Amino acid sequence: MDGLIQFGINFIIRFQALGDWLVAPMEFFSFLGSENVFLFVLPLLFWCVDAGLGIRIGIILLTSQVVNDVFKMAFHQPRPYWVSERVTGYASETGFGVPSGHSHKPLAIFGMIAAHYKRTWVWILVLTVVFLIGLSRMFLGVHFPHDLLLGWFIGGVMLWAFIKYWNPVAARLKQMSLGGQAATAFLVSLVFIALNALVVFLSRDFILPAEWIANATRAGGEAPNPFSIEGSVSAMGTLFGFCAGLAWINTRGGYQVSGPLTKRVLRYIVGFLGVAILYFGLKMVFPDGEDVMALVFRYIRYTLVGAWISAGAPWTFSKLQIS
């Protein structure tokens, strides 16, 4: 591993030496692989473009988040700017580096879109964007080349598994009652959270090297906090709410995208207004932190957000006659 790290440091130093003119385009491609983009794309697809594709994107996004977190905390590997003063950290990250989430998740998510449309030019566009997102993370000093390779591998495996098993699993779930589907989603979310917590527990003796902390914070960056499970709790709360909401809305005939562009734009505005009210409103009321009670309330808050996206918003659209 030391050899891979040293090779990566040398590569990144040469890459960054090409000049600061690359900072802006690299930050742009890095942004394309961020969770903020995906969180805007998921409701857009589900409410306004193709509900079936939105469901696939939502579930692979949320499960990818937890899978990536588990691998990161299991490997305990640093980011380039943590280990070398010669690497400039153009971005600040608090979690471990291996595997790259910006490689893993874009390949799985954008790859699902390409698999859905089955067009060669879409695949070429997706793979090009995925590669540039990964490249941007190296330039920004937050990932080694091997971080990207492992991220692409995991993302590819998840994409293959979703494509292969989606239809039989979906058919099996449709045979269950509303309560059975909701209970299954709840148990799956708890299993993923428990797996994340188990990895944290097994890593309880790991001590972050002082050098990593000093390098990470030397230019005002955030201090590493790699064993937080807040992200996984958020993702799994959203997954449970999203899937339970789907089960409920399907008992009322399901939700299909239709209507003119003006109605689709209105749906997006109304839908995101609901997301903002639940997300920010409950954030102001619920406790924050890493203790058990705060994590429970975090799970509840994100469950409500997920349920709003898949069920609350479509129900509201029908009442407002914009569906």
Order of alpha helices (4+ residues) and beta strands (2+ residues): alpha-alpha-alpha-alpha-alpha-alpha-alpha-alpha-alpha-alpha-alpha-alpha-alpha-alpha
